[in-house]
Amino acid sequence: MTELTYTDLVEDPSTGDLELSERASLRRVAGLSTELSDITEVEYRKLRLERVVLVGVWTEGTAEQSEASLAELARLAETAGSEVLEGLVQRRAKPDPATYIGSGKVRELFDIVVATGADTVICDGELSPGQLRQLEERLKVKVIDRTALILDIFAQHARSREGKAQVELAQLQYLIPRLRGWGESLSRQAGGRAGGANGGVGLRGPGETKLETDRRRINKRVAKLRREIAAMDTIRATKRGRRVANEVPSVAIVGYTNAGKSSLLNAITGAGVLVENALFATLDPTTRRAATPDGRTFTLTDTVGFVRHLPHQLVDAFRSTLDETADADLLLHVVDGSDPAPEEQVNAVRQVLAEITRSHESPLPPELIVINKADAADELSLVRLRHLLPGAIVVSAKTGEGVPELLDALAERLPRPDVVVDALVPYTRGELVARVHSEGEVLTEEHLAEGTRLSARVRPDVASALEAYAVNGSPA
């Protein structure tokens, strides 16, 4: 098998000078194997993980981008509990419609699977039902694609009833077009005239195949899950409506998976939610109350992370959860400053957000970029990111660096109460003063003999409560 050099691939990312056999060859991506060097350990023999080979098709972009995509697939596989043995990339104008990588390369891949002892092949793309069937028949091992891998990770991490229902719905939507039978033993359909010679008592009639039975049962389950999620969405909308009625500003934390969104939520609010160095550790949104330095309260919601080529089944199933972002007053877009290609993460997140807002038929809320993991990023990368993302705030949720500056930026971006009042509140109505402090923005406060003199920005309902104590013809 002829291998391409890295220099050749970078200099000719699309066509031309390379021989056809070289351009179409499978190329090993170094550094992806997580196989233990010493396989004599008792624990390893007892808890042997799935051993996988990764395969990608490089159709556009640079060699670095193709290797980064396969490296991300390796992290996904490890998150799902697999052991990556080998990573391979093939250069093609487009994936082969029958076998994804071409029939000749399937034979080479089969030899690699046999040599490494792999039991699973994971493809860096979404396979059609035909491609999946052809690859499994020729490789003699289990074959899954990127979408199935992400769905499996979601299924492992779902904790709440709503999260489990959303993941199951996405898995069933993915499974329906890929149902297939194994042999005639699964057929429940009478053949010939009322079953013919192979029929008999109980086998006459039209019948239905096992696939038809499975498809019917899955469609019934999908309909039930949709009803359950719609009911849960009603509860979520009620809570969201209560916050809107109270005019509490809302901030949604969005970003690429493992960018540090949950860590940032903990750093700002002390929420104590799960923080794990793993992809898709957070599936269930968490909402906590926080306050700006000037005392205004707002809600902060941690949402599910995004990834390149996020399966459309997941976007559809998690629609009610993702709608939290469309209804927010501000998006806190968290970027991993230590990632080799953070700008690609930003583009992937914005693509998913654009899809959500299209279905929601509302404009995207304002966005504040937060570059996280400053403690793990080198200074040159941070300077480049500041240039690429002007106005971004650099923080480290782990050390607390930059969090005060982030809170100041939030205070500037959040909507302010629009009614300015000037009132002299008697000391017997201390609850009104407390309400102004908790729900409004106090500009000046003075304690006089008659009571507390307040100048503040408040909501119309608070202004109405202060109307009897207005001073100098103020709106209160």
Secondary structure, 3 states (H helix, E strand, C coil): CCCCCHHHHHHCCCCCCCCHHHHCCEEECCCCCCCCCCCCCHHHHHCCCEEEEEEEEECCCCHHHHHHHHHHHHHHHHHCCEEEEEEEEEECCCCECCCECCHHHHHHHHHHHHHHCCCEEEECCCCCHHHHHHHHHHHCCEEEEHHHHHHHHHHHHCCCHHHHHHHHHHHHHHHHHHCCCCCHHHCCCCCCCCCHHHCCCCCCCCCCCHHHHHHHHHHHHHHHHHHHHHHHHHHHHHHHHHHHHCCCCEEEEEEECCCCHHHHHHHHHCCCCCCCCCCCCCCCCEEEEEECCCCCEEEEEECCCECCCCCHHHHHHCHHHHHHHHCCCEEEEEEECCCCCHHHHHHHHHHHHHHHHHHHCCCCCCEEEEEECCCCCCHHHHHHHHHHCCCCEECCCCCCCCHHHHHHHHHHHCCCCCEEEEEEECHHHHHHHHHHHHHCEEEEEEECCCCEEEEEEECHHHHHHCHHHECCCCCC
